[in-house]
Amino acid sequence: MRPNLFISVLAGAVIFTAPVFAHRLHAGVTEVTINSSTNEMEIVHRLFADDLLVAIGRDNVHEAEFFATAEGVEEVGAYVTPLFRFADNTGLLFDLTYIGAEMDGEFAWIYFTADVPEIGNGFIVDNDLLAEQFDDQSMMTNLHFDSAVRTAFQGPGRRDPIRLSFD
């Protein structure tokens, strides 16, 4: 009987501590680049897929199955589109076109394109992905233009839009 008691206690400990093994960081990365082949600006968001599903109220579905449906992919676009705003230095928002989303491992990859902007006096980035769901959510947005890179970091205590210059 003793070995069964040990196994039961061990199994119970694993079940009750399982959430501790989930990722502890609420963070994501957005990359904005120019594709010279298509002459488009490409915006790629990478988020933890399980966090994204919690934010859109779908945490009760299997991640891979959700991303395998056209409805799931469209739902991701409907969630992300209003929460990532990218503008020129005057505040004029760029018209971003949602391309789609996919899951790879534990990450959701979400794709947008837009016309190539003039670098001019810089940009305004406002990346609020998942911030309404997780108080500790941090988002890093990297802008790659020519050989220059600028980074906007938004997270706890830093939620305001960020101006980036390429001067």
Secondary structure as GFF3:
##gff-version 3
##sequence-region A 1 167
A	DSSP	alpha_helix	2	21	.	.	.	ID=ss1
A	DSSP	beta_strand	27	35	.	.	.	ID=ss2
A	DSSP	beta_strand	40	48	.	.	.	ID=ss3
A	DSSP	alpha_helix	49	55	.	.	.	ID=ss4
A	DSSP	alpha_helix	63	67	.	.	.	ID=ss5
A	DSSP	alpha_helix	70	80	.	.	.	ID=ss6
A	DSSP	three_ten_helix	81	83	.	.	.	ID=ss7
A	DSSP	beta_strand	84	88	.	.	.	ID=ss8
A	DSSP	beta_strand	97	104	.	.	.	ID=ss9
A	DSSP	beta_strand	107	115	.	.	.	ID=ss10
A	DSSP	beta_strand	123	127	.	.	.	ID=ss11
A	DSSP	beta_strand	138	145	.	.	.	ID=ss12
A	DSSP	beta_strand	148	154	.	.	.	ID=ss13
A	DSSP	beta_strand	162	164	.	.	.	ID=ss14
###
